[in-house]
Amino acid sequence: MIFDAEALPDDWFDERRFDVCVIGSGPAGLTLARKLAAEGKRVALMEGGGTEISWDSEELYEGDTVGADYWPLTAARKRFFGGSSNCWSGVCLELDAHDFEKLPHHPWSGWPIAKTDLDPYREETDAILVLPPERAPPHTLFPNGTERFIQFDLRQSSGVLLGERYRDEIEASPNLELYLHANLVDLRLDDRLQRVTTGVFRRFERPEPFSVRADVFALCLGGLENPRFLLNASSQLPFGIGNQHDLVGRFFSEHPHQEVGTVLLAEPMRNREVYAPAPDFIKQAEILNIALLCTPETRQYALPNELVRSAACRADFLRRLTEALHGMPLVCSEGGIQAYFEQWRQPEQMLTARLDIAAEQALNPSSRVRLGEETDRFGQRRIALDWRFSEIDFHTVRTAALAFGRLLAERDVGRLKLADWLLDESGAFPGPDEARAGGPHHMCTTRMSDDPRRGVVDRNCRVHGMDNLYIGGSSVFATGGHANPTYTIVQLALRLADHLAITA
Protein backbone atom coordinates (compact mmCIF):
# COMPACT_ATOMS: atom_id res chain seq x y z
CA MET A 1 0.00 0.00 0.00
CA ILE A 2 1.21 3.51 -0.82
CA PHE A 3 0.28 6.62 1.15
CA ASP A 4 1.17 10.30 0.86
CA ALA A 5 2.04 11.54 4.34
CA GLU A 6 0.97 15.04 3.32
CA ALA A 7 -2.66 13.88 3.05
CA LEU A 8 -2.92 11.74 6.19
CA PRO A 9 -4.95 12.83 9.23
CA ASP A 10 -2.98 13.86 12.30
CA ASP A 11 -3.93 10.75 14.25
CA TRP A 12 -3.07 8.27 11.47
CA PHE A 13 -0.14 6.68 13.31
CA ASP A 14 -1.65 6.81 16.82
CA GLU A 15 -2.87 3.21 16.71
CA ARG A 16 -0.30 1.88 14.25
CA ARG A 17 2.76 -0.06 15.29
CA PHE A 18 5.11 -1.86 12.91
CA ASP A 19 7.51 -4.74 13.28
CA VAL A 20 10.12 -2.85 11.25
CA CYS A 21 10.40 0.76 10.09
CA VAL A 22 12.70 1.05 7.08
CA ILE A 23 13.78 4.61 6.27
CA GLY A 24 14.84 5.22 2.66
CA SER A 25 13.53 3.50 -0.48
CA GLY A 26 16.71 3.09 -2.53
CA PRO A 27 18.21 -0.32 -3.41
CA ALA A 28 18.96 -1.14 0.25
CA GLY A 29 15.69 0.02 1.82
CA LEU A 30 13.44 -1.25 -0.95
CA THR A 31 15.08 -4.68 -0.92
CA LEU A 32 14.96 -4.93 2.87
CA ALA A 33 11.31 -3.84 3.11
CA ARG A 34 10.11 -6.17 0.34
CA LYS A 35 11.88 -9.20 1.78
CA LEU A 36 10.62 -8.58 5.34
CA ALA A 37 7.05 -8.08 4.10
CA ALA A 38 7.29 -11.34 2.18
CA GLU A 39 8.36 -12.99 5.45
CA GLY A 40 5.15 -11.79 7.11
CA LYS A 41 6.53 -8.78 8.97
CA ARG A 42 4.48 -5.60 9.13
CA VAL A 43 6.75 -2.99 7.54
CA ALA A 44 6.62 0.79 7.20
CA LEU A 45 8.84 2.06 4.35
CA MET A 46 9.43 5.79 4.77
CA GLU A 47 10.52 7.90 1.79
CA GLY A 48 11.36 11.59 2.06
CA GLY A 49 10.43 12.40 -1.54
CA GLY A 50 7.49 11.51 -3.75
CA THR A 51 7.18 9.24 -6.76
CA GLU A 52 8.86 11.80 -9.02
CA ILE A 53 11.79 14.17 -8.67
CA SER A 54 11.09 17.54 -7.03
CA TRP A 55 13.31 20.43 -6.04
CA ASP A 56 11.84 20.58 -2.52
CA SER A 57 13.25 17.11 -1.89
CA GLU A 58 16.49 17.29 -3.92
CA GLU A 59 17.48 20.56 -2.24
CA LEU A 60 17.90 18.71 1.06
CA TYR A 61 20.96 16.98 -0.45
CA GLU A 62 22.88 20.22 -0.88
CA GLY A 63 26.08 20.65 1.10
CA ASP A 64 29.69 21.77 0.90
CA THR A 65 32.87 20.06 -0.21
CA VAL A 66 35.71 21.10 2.07
CA GLY A 67 38.33 18.51 1.06
CA ALA A 68 39.43 17.25 -2.36
CA ASP A 69 37.45 18.49 -5.36
CA TYR A 70 34.27 16.50 -5.81
CA TRP A 71 31.01 16.47 -7.70
CA PRO A 72 28.17 18.66 -6.41
CA LEU A 73 26.50 16.69 -3.62
CA THR A 74 23.17 16.74 -5.46
CA ALA A 75 24.73 14.91 -8.43
CA ALA A 76 24.14 11.17 -8.78
CA ARG A 77 21.75 11.07 -5.82
CA LYS A 78 18.00 11.12 -6.22
CA ARG A 79 15.69 11.77 -3.30
CA PHE A 80 12.42 10.16 -4.39
CA PHE A 81 10.92 6.68 -4.52
CA GLY A 82 13.59 4.26 -5.74
CA GLY A 83 16.41 6.44 -4.44
CA SER A 84 19.60 6.58 -6.42
CA SER A 85 18.53 3.64 -8.58
CA ASN A 86 16.75 6.43 -10.48
CA CYS A 87 20.11 7.59 -11.81
CA TRP A 88 22.15 4.40 -11.53
CA SER A 89 24.03 3.17 -14.60
CA GLY A 90 23.10 -0.46 -13.94
CA VAL A 91 26.67 -1.82 -13.89
CA CYS A 92 26.97 -4.76 -11.48
CA LEU A 93 29.96 -6.51 -10.00
CA GLU A 94 30.61 -8.56 -6.88
CA LEU A 95 33.34 -7.83 -4.39
CA ASP A 96 36.29 -10.22 -4.62
CA ALA A 97 36.83 -12.77 -1.86
CA HIS A 98 40.14 -11.11 -0.92
CA ASP A 99 38.38 -7.75 -0.48
CA PHE A 100 37.03 -9.13 2.81
CA GLU A 101 40.47 -10.16 4.10
CA LYS A 102 42.92 -8.08 6.10
CA LEU A 103 45.96 -6.73 4.22
CA PRO A 104 49.21 -6.31 6.19
CA HIS A 105 49.92 -2.99 4.46
CA HIS A 106 46.38 -1.58 5.00
CA PRO A 107 45.81 -1.29 8.78
CA TRP A 108 42.04 -0.67 8.67
CA SER A 109 41.28 -3.43 6.16
CA GLY A 110 39.24 -6.56 6.77
CA TRP A 111 35.55 -7.33 7.20
CA PRO A 112 34.03 -9.32 10.09
CA ILE A 113 32.22 -11.42 7.44
CA ALA A 114 33.50 -13.24 4.36
CA LYS A 115 32.31 -13.35 0.77
CA THR A 116 30.84 -16.77 1.52
CA ASP A 117 28.37 -15.01 3.85
CA LEU A 118 26.98 -13.11 0.85
CA ASP A 119 27.22 -15.82 -1.81
CA PRO A 120 23.90 -17.48 -0.83
CA TYR A 121 22.14 -14.29 -1.99
CA ARG A 122 23.59 -14.20 -5.52
CA GLU A 123 20.61 -15.78 -7.28
CA GLU A 124 18.10 -13.56 -5.48
CA THR A 125 20.20 -10.45 -6.14
CA ASP A 126 20.46 -11.32 -9.84
CA ALA A 127 16.66 -11.54 -10.01
CA ILE A 128 16.06 -8.28 -8.12
CA LEU A 129 18.45 -6.35 -10.36
CA VAL A 130 17.34 -8.17 -13.53
CA LEU A 131 20.81 -9.29 -14.50
CA PRO A 132 21.80 -11.41 -17.50
CA PRO A 133 23.72 -14.66 -16.92
CA GLU A 134 27.43 -14.34 -16.32
CA ARG A 135 29.56 -14.83 -19.40
CA ALA A 136 33.18 -15.55 -20.06
CA PRO A 137 35.07 -12.37 -21.00
CA PRO A 138 36.77 -12.07 -24.41
CA HIS A 139 40.48 -12.90 -24.35
CA THR A 140 42.01 -10.71 -27.04
CA LEU A 141 45.01 -9.16 -25.33
CA PHE A 142 46.19 -12.13 -23.27
CA PRO A 143 44.59 -15.33 -24.63
CA ASN A 144 46.72 -17.50 -22.34
CA GLY A 145 45.98 -15.49 -19.20
CA THR A 146 48.41 -13.70 -16.91
CA GLU A 147 49.88 -14.25 -13.46
CA ARG A 148 49.61 -10.69 -12.18
CA PHE A 149 46.18 -9.76 -13.55
CA ILE A 150 42.81 -11.52 -13.59
CA GLN A 151 40.35 -10.76 -16.38
CA PHE A 152 36.64 -10.43 -15.60
CA ASP A 153 33.47 -9.05 -17.13
CA LEU A 154 30.89 -6.50 -16.02
CA ARG A 155 27.19 -7.22 -16.03
CA GLN A 156 24.54 -4.66 -16.94
CA SER A 157 21.14 -4.52 -15.25
CA SER A 158 18.10 -4.11 -17.45
CA GLY A 159 15.87 -3.25 -14.46
CA VAL A 160 17.55 -0.02 -13.41
CA LEU A 161 14.57 1.93 -12.01
CA LEU A 162 13.74 -0.18 -8.98
CA GLY A 163 10.94 2.08 -7.77
CA GLU A 164 9.06 1.72 -11.05
CA ARG A 165 9.75 -2.00 -11.23
CA TYR A 166 8.38 -2.84 -7.78
CA ARG A 167 5.68 -0.20 -7.36
CA ASP A 168 2.76 -2.48 -8.27
CA GLU A 169 4.00 -5.13 -5.85
CA ILE A 170 4.12 -2.60 -3.00
CA GLU A 171 0.66 -1.23 -3.81
CA ALA A 172 -0.74 -4.76 -3.57
CA SER A 173 1.18 -5.83 -0.46
CA PRO A 174 -0.90 -6.42 2.70
CA ASN A 175 2.20 -6.17 4.93
CA LEU A 176 4.14 -3.26 3.43
CA GLU A 177 3.07 0.37 3.73
CA LEU A 178 5.08 2.95 1.77
CA TYR A 179 4.81 6.53 3.06
CA LEU A 180 5.90 9.34 0.73
CA HIS A 181 7.01 12.84 1.76
CA ALA A 182 8.04 11.49 5.18
CA ASN A 183 11.35 13.11 6.12
CA LEU A 184 13.17 11.68 9.13
CA VAL A 185 14.32 14.37 11.57
CA ASP A 186 14.93 12.45 14.80
CA LEU A 187 14.94 9.07 16.50
CA ARG A 188 13.73 9.08 20.10
CA LEU A 189 15.48 6.73 22.53
CA ASP A 190 14.36 5.03 25.72
CA ASP A 191 15.56 6.03 29.19
CA ARG A 192 18.65 3.82 28.83
CA LEU A 193 19.51 5.57 25.53
CA GLN A 194 20.00 2.14 23.97
CA ARG A 195 16.75 1.51 22.13
CA VAL A 196 14.80 3.50 19.54
CA THR A 197 11.17 3.93 20.53
CA THR A 198 9.89 6.21 17.76
CA GLY A 199 10.95 7.88 14.56
CA VAL A 200 10.03 11.54 14.15
CA PHE A 201 9.19 12.75 10.62
CA ARG A 202 8.34 16.04 8.92
CA ARG A 203 6.38 16.84 5.76
CA PHE A 204 6.98 19.62 3.26
CA GLU A 205 3.54 21.25 3.33
CA ARG A 206 2.54 20.77 6.97
CA PRO A 207 4.57 22.03 9.94
CA GLU A 208 3.48 19.38 12.47
CA PRO A 209 5.88 16.46 12.96
CA PHE A 210 4.51 12.95 13.30
CA SER A 211 5.90 9.85 15.00
CA VAL A 212 6.11 6.23 13.90
CA ARG A 213 6.50 3.38 16.38
CA ALA A 214 8.21 0.09 15.53
CA ASP A 215 10.07 -2.74 17.19
CA VAL A 216 13.06 -2.29 14.88
CA PHE A 217 14.36 0.66 12.82
CA ALA A 218 16.64 0.45 9.78
CA LEU A 219 18.38 3.48 8.26
CA CYS A 220 18.84 3.08 4.50
CA LEU A 221 19.47 6.69 3.52
CA GLY A 222 22.69 6.29 1.51
CA GLY A 223 26.42 6.57 2.11
CA LEU A 224 26.29 10.31 2.81
CA GLU A 225 22.89 10.64 4.49
CA ASN A 226 23.23 7.75 6.94
CA PRO A 227 26.12 9.44 8.77
CA ARG A 228 24.59 12.87 8.33
CA PHE A 229 21.42 11.80 10.10
CA LEU A 230 23.25 10.00 12.93
CA LEU A 231 25.38 13.08 13.58
CA ASN A 232 22.31 15.31 13.53
CA ALA A 233 20.45 13.00 15.95
CA SER A 234 21.81 14.81 19.01
CA SER A 235 18.64 15.61 20.93
CA GLN A 236 19.50 12.97 23.56
CA LEU A 237 23.11 12.06 22.73
CA PRO A 238 25.19 15.23 22.24
CA PHE A 239 27.58 13.68 19.71
CA GLY A 240 24.91 11.78 17.78
CA ILE A 241 23.61 8.24 17.77
CA GLY A 242 26.23 5.48 17.38
CA ASN A 243 29.05 7.99 17.66
CA GLN A 244 30.44 7.10 21.07
CA HIS A 245 33.90 6.52 19.55
CA ASP A 246 33.76 9.43 17.05
CA LEU A 247 33.57 7.08 14.05
CA VAL A 248 30.30 8.12 12.41
CA GLY A 249 31.11 9.76 9.08
CA ARG A 250 34.78 8.76 9.10
CA PHE A 251 36.49 6.63 6.42
CA PHE A 252 34.52 8.17 3.53
CA SER A 253 35.69 6.20 0.52
CA GLU A 254 35.14 6.48 -3.20
CA HIS A 255 36.23 4.69 -6.35
CA PRO A 256 38.48 7.16 -8.16
CA HIS A 257 37.68 6.87 -11.87
CA GLN A 258 40.45 8.23 -14.07
CA GLU A 259 41.99 7.86 -17.50
CA VAL A 260 45.55 6.62 -16.97
CA GLY A 261 46.85 6.28 -20.51
CA THR A 262 46.52 5.32 -24.16
CA VAL A 263 47.37 1.89 -25.52
CA LEU A 264 48.85 1.53 -29.01
CA LEU A 265 47.76 -1.92 -30.17
CA ALA A 266 49.55 -4.38 -32.43
CA GLU A 267 46.22 -5.81 -33.63
CA PRO A 268 42.71 -4.34 -33.74
CA MET A 269 40.65 -4.77 -30.57
CA ARG A 270 36.87 -4.92 -30.83
CA ASN A 271 35.64 -5.19 -27.23
CA ARG A 272 36.50 -3.67 -23.89
CA GLU A 273 38.53 -5.90 -21.58
CA VAL A 274 38.67 -5.47 -17.80
CA TYR A 275 41.44 -6.64 -15.48
CA ALA A 276 42.27 -6.55 -11.77
CA PRO A 277 45.49 -7.43 -9.91
CA ALA A 278 45.78 -10.96 -8.57
CA PRO A 279 45.75 -11.27 -4.75
CA ASP A 280 49.45 -12.28 -4.62
CA PHE A 281 50.41 -9.22 -6.68
CA ILE A 282 48.37 -6.95 -4.37
CA LYS A 283 50.33 -8.20 -1.36
CA GLN A 284 53.70 -8.23 -3.13
CA ALA A 285 53.36 -4.69 -4.50
CA GLU A 286 51.56 -3.42 -1.37
CA ILE A 287 48.70 -1.93 -3.34
CA LEU A 288 44.91 -2.03 -3.08
CA ASN A 289 42.40 -3.56 -5.45
CA ILE A 290 41.83 -1.80 -8.76
CA ALA A 291 40.03 -2.40 -12.05
CA LEU A 292 41.77 -1.52 -15.32
CA LEU A 293 39.43 -1.03 -18.26
CA CYS A 294 41.01 -1.24 -21.72
CA THR A 295 38.49 0.15 -24.24
CA PRO A 296 39.13 0.33 -28.02
CA GLU A 297 38.74 3.82 -29.41
CA THR A 298 35.91 2.92 -31.75
CA ARG A 299 33.19 4.72 -29.83
CA GLN A 300 30.43 6.09 -32.02
CA TYR A 301 29.67 9.67 -31.03
CA ALA A 302 26.25 11.09 -31.98
CA LEU A 303 26.20 14.68 -33.22
CA PRO A 304 23.29 15.95 -31.02
CA ASN A 305 24.84 14.46 -27.86
CA GLU A 306 28.27 15.92 -28.56
CA LEU A 307 26.88 19.35 -29.42
CA VAL A 308 25.15 19.41 -26.03
CA ARG A 309 28.29 18.15 -24.28
CA SER A 310 30.52 20.77 -25.89
CA ALA A 311 28.13 23.59 -25.03
CA ALA A 312 27.41 22.44 -21.46
CA CYS A 313 31.08 21.88 -20.63
CA ARG A 314 31.81 25.51 -21.47
CA ALA A 315 29.05 27.11 -19.41
CA ASP A 316 28.60 26.41 -15.71
CA PHE A 317 24.83 26.93 -15.76
CA LEU A 318 24.31 24.59 -18.73
CA ARG A 319 26.56 22.02 -17.13
CA ARG A 320 24.60 22.04 -13.87
CA LEU A 321 21.31 21.92 -15.78
CA THR A 322 22.46 18.92 -17.84
CA GLU A 323 23.66 17.11 -14.72
CA ALA A 324 20.36 17.78 -12.97
CA LEU A 325 18.33 16.46 -15.93
CA HIS A 326 20.40 13.29 -16.32
CA GLY A 327 21.09 12.75 -12.63
CA MET A 328 24.77 12.06 -13.31
CA PRO A 329 27.93 14.17 -13.48
CA LEU A 330 28.74 15.39 -16.98
CA VAL A 331 32.04 13.96 -18.26
CA CYS A 332 33.91 16.68 -20.15
CA SER A 333 37.20 14.82 -20.55
CA GLU A 334 35.88 12.77 -23.50
CA GLY A 335 33.60 13.25 -26.48
CA GLY A 336 32.52 16.67 -27.70
CA ILE A 337 32.10 18.05 -31.19
CA GLN A 338 35.79 17.59 -32.01
CA ALA A 339 35.63 13.89 -31.11
CA TYR A 340 32.54 13.53 -33.31
CA PHE A 341 34.40 14.73 -36.42
CA GLU A 342 37.65 12.96 -35.56
CA GLN A 343 35.93 9.57 -35.47
CA TRP A 344 35.38 9.86 -39.22
CA ARG A 345 38.83 11.23 -40.01
CA GLN A 346 40.91 8.74 -38.03
CA PRO A 347 40.20 5.09 -38.95
CA GLU A 348 43.56 4.22 -37.39
CA GLN A 349 41.86 4.59 -34.00
CA MET A 350 41.00 0.91 -34.37
CA LEU A 351 44.56 0.36 -33.19
CA THR A 352 44.31 2.54 -30.10
CA ALA A 353 42.58 1.94 -26.79
CA ARG A 354 41.93 4.01 -23.71
CA LEU A 355 43.04 2.69 -20.32
CA ASP A 356 40.86 3.77 -17.39
CA ILE A 357 40.82 2.72 -13.76
CA ALA A 358 38.25 2.31 -11.01
CA ALA A 359 40.36 2.05 -7.87
CA GLU A 360 39.82 1.06 -4.30
CA GLN A 361 40.55 3.88 -1.87
CA ALA A 362 42.36 3.28 1.40
CA LEU A 363 40.42 3.75 4.60
CA ASN A 364 41.47 7.10 6.02
CA PRO A 365 39.84 8.31 9.26
CA SER A 366 40.46 11.92 8.19
CA SER A 367 38.35 11.41 5.06
CA ARG A 368 34.91 12.02 6.42
CA VAL A 369 31.38 13.33 6.33
CA ARG A 370 31.09 16.20 8.82
CA LEU A 371 28.31 18.64 9.56
CA GLY A 372 28.47 22.21 8.36
CA GLU A 373 26.92 25.23 10.05
CA GLU A 374 24.14 25.76 7.49
CA THR A 375 20.82 24.01 8.12
CA ASP A 376 18.09 22.80 5.77
CA ARG A 377 14.38 23.60 5.94
CA PHE A 378 13.89 21.00 8.70
CA GLY A 379 16.70 22.35 10.87
CA GLN A 380 19.11 19.54 10.01
CA ARG A 381 22.73 20.63 9.56
CA ARG A 382 23.98 20.11 6.02
CA ILE A 383 26.94 17.99 4.96
CA ALA A 384 30.52 19.24 4.83
CA LEU A 385 32.32 16.51 2.84
CA ASP A 386 36.03 16.33 3.64
CA TRP A 387 37.30 13.84 1.04
CA ARG A 388 40.97 12.96 1.44
CA PHE A 389 43.43 10.60 -0.23
CA SER A 390 46.33 8.60 1.17
CA GLU A 391 49.73 7.91 -0.37
CA ILE A 392 48.75 4.32 -1.11
CA ASP A 393 45.88 5.51 -3.34
CA PHE A 394 48.20 7.12 -5.89
CA HIS A 395 50.76 4.32 -5.43
CA THR A 396 48.08 1.75 -6.31
CA VAL A 397 47.09 3.44 -9.56
CA ARG A 398 50.63 4.14 -10.75
CA THR A 399 51.92 0.67 -9.81
CA ALA A 400 49.02 -1.15 -11.47
CA ALA A 401 49.20 0.96 -14.64
CA LEU A 402 52.96 0.49 -14.98
CA ALA A 403 52.64 -3.27 -14.42
CA PHE A 404 49.90 -3.49 -17.04
CA GLY A 405 52.04 -1.49 -19.48
CA ARG A 406 54.99 -3.82 -18.91
CA LEU A 407 52.75 -6.81 -19.54
CA LEU A 408 51.56 -5.35 -22.85
CA ALA A 409 55.16 -4.85 -23.92
CA GLU A 410 56.32 -8.30 -22.74
CA ARG A 411 53.55 -9.99 -24.72
CA ASP A 412 54.19 -7.62 -27.64
CA VAL A 413 50.49 -6.82 -27.99
CA GLY A 414 50.77 -3.09 -27.41
CA ARG A 415 52.50 -0.15 -25.76
CA LEU A 416 51.10 2.07 -23.02
CA LYS A 417 51.54 5.85 -23.01
CA LEU A 418 50.86 6.98 -19.44
CA ALA A 419 48.75 10.05 -18.74
CA ASP A 420 50.80 13.08 -17.71
CA TRP A 421 49.21 13.30 -14.25
CA LEU A 422 50.55 9.83 -13.37
CA LEU A 423 54.08 11.01 -14.13
CA ASP A 424 53.75 14.08 -11.94
CA GLU A 425 55.77 13.80 -8.73
CA SER A 426 53.05 15.56 -6.74
CA GLY A 427 51.11 12.29 -6.53
CA ALA A 428 47.74 14.02 -6.93
CA PHE A 429 44.60 12.91 -8.74
CA PRO A 430 42.95 15.20 -11.30
CA GLY A 431 39.81 16.97 -10.13
CA PRO A 432 36.31 16.62 -11.60
CA ASP A 433 36.94 19.32 -14.21
CA GLU A 434 39.64 17.20 -15.82
CA ALA A 435 38.27 13.67 -15.31
CA ARG A 436 35.76 11.69 -13.32
CA ALA A 437 36.59 12.20 -9.66
CA GLY A 438 34.69 9.17 -8.46
CA GLY A 439 31.93 6.64 -9.08
CA PRO A 440 30.11 8.50 -7.51
CA HIS A 441 30.07 5.73 -4.89
CA HIS A 442 29.77 6.73 -1.22
CA MET A 443 31.09 4.03 1.11
CA CYS A 444 32.39 3.10 4.58
CA THR A 445 31.00 6.04 6.56
CA THR A 446 29.32 3.74 9.13
CA ARG A 447 31.69 0.85 8.53
CA MET A 448 31.20 -2.70 9.76
CA SER A 449 33.38 -4.13 12.52
CA ASP A 450 32.79 -6.35 15.51
CA ASP A 451 34.99 -3.94 17.48
CA PRO A 452 33.04 -0.74 18.34
CA ARG A 453 36.36 1.14 18.34
CA ARG A 454 36.84 0.30 14.66
CA GLY A 455 33.33 0.53 13.27
CA VAL A 456 29.81 1.82 13.74
CA VAL A 457 27.84 -1.39 13.05
CA ASP A 458 28.49 -5.04 13.85
CA ARG A 459 28.48 -7.99 11.43
CA ASN A 460 24.66 -7.94 11.40
CA CYS A 461 24.56 -4.20 10.58
CA ARG A 462 23.31 -3.32 14.08
CA VAL A 463 24.58 0.00 15.43
CA HIS A 464 26.94 -0.61 18.34
CA GLY A 465 25.34 0.35 21.65
CA MET A 466 21.78 0.21 20.24
CA ASP A 467 19.41 -2.72 20.68
CA ASN A 468 17.16 -2.22 17.65
CA LEU A 469 18.80 0.18 15.18
CA TYR A 470 20.29 -1.19 11.96
CA ILE A 471 21.88 0.37 8.89
CA GLY A 472 21.64 -0.71 5.26
CA GLY A 473 23.61 0.44 2.23
CA SER A 474 27.20 1.04 1.22
CA SER A 475 27.94 3.11 4.32
CA VAL A 476 28.41 -0.21 6.19
CA PHE A 477 31.08 -1.46 3.79
CA ALA A 478 34.24 -2.23 5.76
CA THR A 479 36.33 -1.65 2.61
CA GLY A 480 35.26 -0.70 -0.89
CA GLY A 481 37.23 -2.94 -3.25
CA HIS A 482 36.93 -1.72 -6.84
CA ALA A 483 33.45 -3.13 -7.57
CA ASN A 484 30.41 -0.94 -8.18
CA PRO A 485 28.55 -1.13 -4.85
CA THR A 486 24.91 -1.78 -5.79
CA TYR A 487 25.22 -5.56 -6.08
CA THR A 488 26.77 -5.84 -2.62
CA ILE A 489 24.23 -3.36 -1.20
CA VAL A 490 21.39 -5.66 -2.27
CA GLN A 491 23.17 -8.78 -0.97
CA LEU A 492 23.69 -7.15 2.43
CA ALA A 493 20.05 -6.02 2.54
CA LEU A 494 18.85 -9.57 1.87
CA ARG A 495 21.18 -10.91 4.57
CA LEU A 496 19.91 -8.27 7.03
CA ALA A 497 16.31 -9.22 6.17
CA ASP A 498 17.02 -12.84 7.04
CA HIS A 499 18.51 -11.74 10.36
CA LEU A 500 15.55 -9.46 11.22
CA ALA A 501 12.99 -12.06 10.12
CA ILE A 502 14.22 -14.16 13.03
CA THR A 503 15.03 -11.49 15.63
CA ALA A 504 12.46 -8.74 14.99
Beta strands, then each sheet from edge to edge (+ up, - down):
strand 1: 2-4
strand 2: 18-23
strand 3: 43-46
strand 4: 63-65
strand 5: 91-92
strand 6: 149-152
strand 7: 155-156
strand 8: 176-180
strand 9: 183-189
strand 10: 196-202
strand 11: 210-219
strand 12: 257-265
strand 13: 273-277
strand 14: 290-296
strand 15: 352-359
strand 16: 368-375
strand 17: 381-386
strand 18: 414-418
strand 19: 469-471
sheet 1: 1+ 8+ 3+ 2+ 11+ 10- 9+
sheet 2: 1+ 8+ 3+ 2+ 11+ 19+
sheet 3: 4+ 17+ 16-
sheet 4: 5+ 7-
sheet 5: 6+ 13- 14+ 15- 12+ 18-
end
